[in-house]
Amino acid sequence: MKRLCLILLGLTFVSIMKADGEFPYLTFVGSDGTVTSLGVESLEMTVTEDGNLVAVNGDGSKTFTLTSLAKMYFSTGDESTASGISLTETESADNEVEVFTLTGISLGKFADSAKAKESLEHGVYILKSKSQTFKITVR
């Protein structure tokens, strides 16, 4: 498994070098639906002993758990913000949210995103708070 990860990491690094001009971002999609895009310029990735992928570029570093990554691919834009919807993992507990289906139907207001997740069926929803709008996946 470790050897496979290192081979994939090596192939990704070679691809990064070739994609630097055409595809300036490497986009990671988590199994929970979160999307993170990192610029490929000066991007270095390392697989740690405990099963994490650490990606470092000029803007900082980001750590991903390999088991929670659904896919990664090169893209022409920062897809973590491309849709105008900020994708986040959590929302502060004291922030009221309104929940919408992907077709825009309001499902009501909840005290916080945790309460909303408890009440929703499996699927993808858009939550809107006073400060931000974000997408969640309920499994």
C-alpha positions in Angstrom: 0.0 0.0 0.0 2.8 2.4 0.9 4.7 1.5 -2.2 1.5 2.2 -4.3 1.0 5.6 -2.6 4.7 6.5 -3.4 4.3 5.5 -7.0 1.1 7.5 -7.4 2.7 10.4 -5.7 5.7 10.2 -8.1 3.4 10.1 -11.1 1.4 13.0 -9.7 4.6 15.0 -9.3 5.7 14.3 -12.9 2.2 15.3 -14.1 2.4 18.5 -12.0 5.6 19.5 -13.8 3.9 19.0 -17.2 0.6 20.6 -16.2 2.1 23.7 -14.7 1.2 26.1 -17.5 -2.0 24.4 -18.8 -3.6 23.5 -15.5 -2.5 25.8 -12.7 -4.5 24.0 -9.9 -4.5 20.6 -8.4 -8.0 19.9 -7.0 -8.7 17.5 -4.1 -12.2 16.1 -3.5 -12.8 14.5 -0.1 -15.2 11.6 0.4 -17.5 14.1 2.3 -17.7 16.3 -0.8 -15.3 19.1 0.3 -13.2 20.6 -2.5 -9.8 22.1 -2.1 -7.7 23.6 -4.9 -4.0 24.3 -4.6 -1.8 26.1 -7.1 0.7 23.8 -8.7 3.5 26.3 -8.9 6.2 25.1 -6.5 3.9 22.4 -5.2 5.5 19.6 -3.2 3.6 16.6 -1.9 4.7 14.0 0.7 3.0 10.9 2.1 3.6 10.5 5.8 3.9 7.2 7.8 0.5 7.7 9.3 -1.3 7.8 6.0 -1.6 11.6 5.3 -0.8 13.5 2.2 0.9 16.8 2.9 0.9 19.3 0.0 3.0 22.4 0.3 3.2 25.4 -2.1 4.0 29.1 -1.9 0.7 29.8 -0.2 1.1 27.4 2.7 0.4 23.7 3.4 -2.6 21.4 3.5 -2.8 17.9 5.0 -5.3 15.3 3.6 -6.0 11.9 5.1 -5.5 9.5 2.2 -8.5 7.3 3.2 -10.7 10.4 3.0 -9.7 11.5 -0.5 -12.2 10.6 -3.2 -10.2 12.0 -6.1 -7.7 14.6 -7.2 -7.3 16.1 -10.6 -5.8 19.1 -12.4 -8.0 22.1 -13.2 -7.9 25.4 -14.9 -9.4 27.3 -11.9 -9.7 27.3 -8.2 -12.7 25.0 -7.9 -13.0 25.3 -4.2 -14.6 28.8 -4.8 -15.5 28.6 -8.5 -19.2 28.0 -7.9 -19.6 30.9 -5.5 -20.4 28.4 -2.8 -17.8 28.1 -0.1 -17.4 24.5 0.9 -16.6 24.0 4.5 -16.6 21.1 6.9 -18.2 22.8 9.9 -20.1 26.0 10.8 -20.0 27.6 14.2 -22.6 26.1 16.6 -24.3 29.4 17.4 -25.0 30.4 13.8 -28.6 29.8 12.5 -28.7 28.2 9.0 -31.4 27.9 6.4 -31.3 24.7 4.4 -32.1 24.4 0.7 -32.2 21.5 -1.8 -30.0 21.8 -4.9 -33.1 22.9 -6.8 -33.5 25.9 -4.4 -36.4 24.6 -2.3 -36.2 25.9 1.3 -36.4 23.1 3.9 -36.5 25.4 6.9 -34.2 27.1 9.4 -32.1 25.3 12.0 -30.2 26.5 15.1 -26.9 25.4 13.5 -25.5 23.1 10.8 -25.2 20.2 13.2 -28.9 20.3 14.0 -29.7 20.6 10.3 -27.5 17.5 9.5 -29.4 15.5 12.2 -32.7 16.3 10.6 -31.9 15.8 6.9 -32.1 12.6 4.8 -29.1 11.4 2.8 -28.2 13.8 0.0 -26.5 17.1 -0.9 -27.8 20.4 0.5 -27.0 24.1 0.5 -26.9 25.8 3.9 -27.0 29.6 4.2 -26.0 31.5 7.3 -25.6 35.2 7.9 -21.9 35.1 7.0 -21.6 32.4 4.3 -23.3 29.9 2.1 -21.9 26.3 1.9 -22.7 22.9 0.6 -22.9 19.8 2.8 -23.3 16.1 2.1 -25.4 14.0 4.5 -24.5 10.3 4.4 
